Amino acid sequence: MEFTIDGYKKAAALGETAFFTLAPVDSTKIVSYESVKVSVNGPSPVDVAVYDNTDGSFDVEWEPKTGGKYSISIQIDGEHIKGSPFPVNVSDNIRDSALPGGGNGDESDEENDPTGAMCAASKETIVGPGLWGEKIKPDSTDYVYVLTPKTKKGKPLSLNVNNIETKFVSRNGESKPGIYDNGDDTYDIEWDYPGPGNYTLHITHEGRPVLPPLNINLEISSARVEGPGLETPKIKEDTSFTVYTEGETNVGEEDVMVSIVSEDGSTDVDVDVFDNGDESFDVEFYLTKDAPYLIEVFVKGKPAPGSPFRVETAG
């Protein structure tokens, strides 16, 4: 299978994130994320990030820490693609000449031209459903992601909201959310969630990446949750419900996570999960307070349909 490598350059800038896009020449060919292995070898260790764009292509990013000669190895299912490994020369002087306007590479230039450098993707720069372990709610229709652009030294970046473009890409196409300036160097990305799936969030400013593409898994579990504990449980009585996991594979007690908390957040409830040995799990709990409760059920990290469940006690 032949591949294109869009954005690959034989020269890279010290201290800058280098990136390229890998895609099969024949767009009908399916390449799994697990089959793609990219490594960068050179004078110092390099971390490499591979992002599945869910359209058959993969974005690859790496950042050299020292100058010298490097090579990029790209393998699919253990086999090198044509031309791999690819040579890259990293010069200590490239960064200075590559800055817009011929800047000297100090932080003031980076702040004056925030699109000249890519922010790191972390909890400090963006938060929202499906990122950094934040829970998703399948019954919600509107998702909000908060973008906080920062320089590599951690100082806020002010961007022109009119020049920021965002899009969520999946195998079913792409959708463009709204973006709003909060006036405090943060931006709300408001997305009309189309349904479960794997998505990639792209954010650019004047055509330059603000963050690397972000993989967001918004899959829900195929498990079913049924039982009296989801109806009107009585206080000071043992109650339960059952999680049926026929549609999942190799599920153990440790894969079934249940959280029960009063709606006002004042009371956490102890929960016991028992494996019935038939791909179902009983969840038992005991309520002591007459109040509405929220019950969240996750199977292998994915929320069960209907979770979180809101229940009111029968008194």
N, C-alpha and C positions, 0 to 999 in steps of 0.2 A: 504494500500500500504506500502511495506517495503522499507527501505532506508539504504544505506551504508554511513558511515561517515569516509572518509579517511583523516587521519591527526589529528583526535581528540586525545588529551592527557589529562590525569587527573591532570597534573601539567603544569603550565605556568610560564613564566619569567616576572618579573616586568619590565615594560618599553619596552617590546618587543611585536611586533605584532604576535598574535596567529592566525592561520588560519586552516581551514579544508574544505573538499569538500563534499557536500551533493548530493547524486544521488539515484534515484530509483533503486532497485535491478533488476526490469524488465525494461530494457532499451527501451522497446517499449511504456512504459507509458509516457504520456506527462504531465509535471507539469509546470504551468505558473508562471512567475516571481511574479505576483501579489498575488499568493496564498501562497507564502513562507514568513513566519514571524519568525525571529530569534531575541531573546533578551537575554541579559546577566545580571543577577542580582547578586549583591554582596555588599561589603562595600562601594563602590563608584560608581557613574554613569559611564556607559560604552557605547561608540558609537560603533555600529555594522554596518558593510558594507556587503551587499549581492550582488554578481555579477553573472549575468546570463551568463554561458559559451556557450549558444545557442546550446548545444549538449545534453540537458536534465539534466545537472548537474549545481550546483551552488557553487561558492567559497564564503566562509564566513570569515571575518576578524574582529578582535577586539583586543584592547590593554588595559590591566589592568593598572590603575594608582596607586593603593595601593595594599598591600598584603592582603591575607585573603581567605575565602572560597567563591567561586562563583558557579553559576549554569547557564547552557546554555539551554534555552527553544527553541525548534524547533517545529513549528506548520505548517501544510499544510491545507489550507482551514479551519482554526480555530481548527483543531484537532492535539493534540500532536502526534508525531511519537513515535514508540516503544522505550522506554528507556529515553524519555524526561521527566523532565529536566536532563541534564548530569552534574555531579559535576566536578569542577576544583579547585585545590588548587594553589594559587599564593603565593610563598615565596619570601621574600626580598632578599634571597641569591641565587635564581636560576640563575639569570642573570650572576653573576660572574662565576659560575661553567660551564655555558653553552657556554661561549665564546670559540671559537677555540683557542687551545693552553693554556687554563686556564688563560686567561687575567683577568685584574682587572676591566674591564668595563669602562675604561676611553676612551676619544675620540681618543687617539693615536691608541689603539687597533682597534677601529671601522674603522679608516682610513687604517690601515695596512691590514685589512681583510674586505673589503667593502661588500663581500657576506655574512657576518655574520649578517647583519641587512638589513631590507627592507626599501627602500626609500619611503617617502610619495608621493602619486600621487597628483600633483598640477601643476599649470601653471609654477612653478619654476623648475619642473623636466621633464616635457614633454609637448609639444604643437604640434598641427596638426589638420587636418580636422576632424570635428565631436567631438572634445574635447573642453570643457570649452566654448561652444557656438561659436567656430570658424566655419565659414560658409564652406559648401562643394560645389563643382562645379561638377554637374553630367556629364558635357561634358569633364571633365578632365580624363586622363587615368593614370597619375602618381601622387601619393600622397607622400608627405614627412613629416615625424614626426621627431622632433628634441628632442633627449633624453639628459638631463643634470643631471646625477646622483649626488646626494648630501647626506652628512651625515644628521642625524637628527638634528644636530646643524647648518646645512646650508653650510658646507664646501664641495667643489667639490670632487668627487670620480673619480679616474682614473681606468678604467677597461681595460682589454685586449680584444680588439675587436674580436680577434679570438675565444674567449671563450663566447661571447655573442650570445645567440640564441633568435630569435624572430619568432613569428607566429601569423597569424590572423586566428581565428576559427569562423566558422559559421555552420549553420545546413547543408550546402552543402559540408562541409569538411574544410580543412585548406590550407593556402598558406603561404610560407615563403618568406618574403621580404629580400632585401639586406640591410646590415648595414655597415656604413662607419665611420671611426674615423676621425674627423675633426682636431685633433691635439690640441684641446683646452679644453679637458674634456667634449666635446659634441659629439654626435653621430647622424648621419642622418640615419633614417630608411626609405628606399625607396621602395614603394609598388606599384605594377602594379595593380591598382584598378580593381577588377573583375566585379563590378556592384553594384546596390543598395542592401541594406540589413543591418541586424544587425550583428556586428562582435565583437569579444573579442580579444584584443591584449595581448599576453603573452610575457614577456621579462625576460630571465634568464641569469645568469652569472655563469658558472661552475655548472649548475644545480640548483642554488638557485635563488629565485625570486628577481629581481631588483626592480620591482614595483608590486603592486597588479594587477590582471587582470583588464584591462580597457574595459568597454563597449563603443562601438563606433557605433552610429546610423547613417548610411549613406543612409537612406530611402529617396526617392524623392516623391513628391506629385503626385497624380493622376489628378491634375487640368490641364486644357488646358488654354493657353494664346493666344489670337488672336486679331488682330485689326490693324488699320493704324499706330498707335503709335509705332509699332514694325517694320515698313517698312522704309519709308523715311520721318519722320516728318519734317514739316516746322517750321522755327524759327518765333517767334513773332505771333504764331497762336495757339489757343487751339487745343490740340490733345489728343487722348485717345486710350486705348485698353481695352479688357474685359478678366477677369479671370473667367473661368467656373469651378465650384467645385462639379459637380454631383457625383464624386467618393469619396468625403469626407463627413463627417457627422458633423452637427451642427456648420457650419462655419459662423462666424459673421465678421463684418467689422474689428474688432480688430485682427482677425486671418489672415487677408490678409496684408502682409507687403511688401511694394515696395520701393526700393531705386533706384534713378536715379542720376548718377554722370558723369561728363565729363571724358573721358578716361584718361586725364592727371591729374585728381583728383582736379582740380582747381575750379570746379563749382558743387555745390549741387543743385538739382532741387526740388522745393516744389511739393508735390504729394497729390491729393485728391482721396479717395476711397469711392465709393457709393454702397450700397447694393441694388440690383435690385429686391430683394424679390423672385427670382426664382433660387437660388443657383448660381447666377452670380454676378460679381462685376465690375463696370466700374472704370477705373483708368484714371484720367484726370491730365494733366500737361501742362506747358507752357515753351517753350525753348526760351532763349534770345541770346544764343551764337551759332555760326555756328561751330560745332565740332562733333567728334564722341562721343557717350555716351554709358555707360554700364547700363542696366536695370536689376535689380535683383528682382525676385518675389518669395515670400515665403508664403506658406499656412500652418498654424499651425506649423510653424518652419521648414517645409520641403520645399526645393527648387522645383519650378515648372520645368517640363521637358524643357530643352533648356536654362534655366536661368544659368548664366547671358546672356542677349541678347545684342548684339552689334548693334547699329544703327548709321547711318550717316544722318545728316540733309540734307534737299533738298535746303537749302539756303533761 
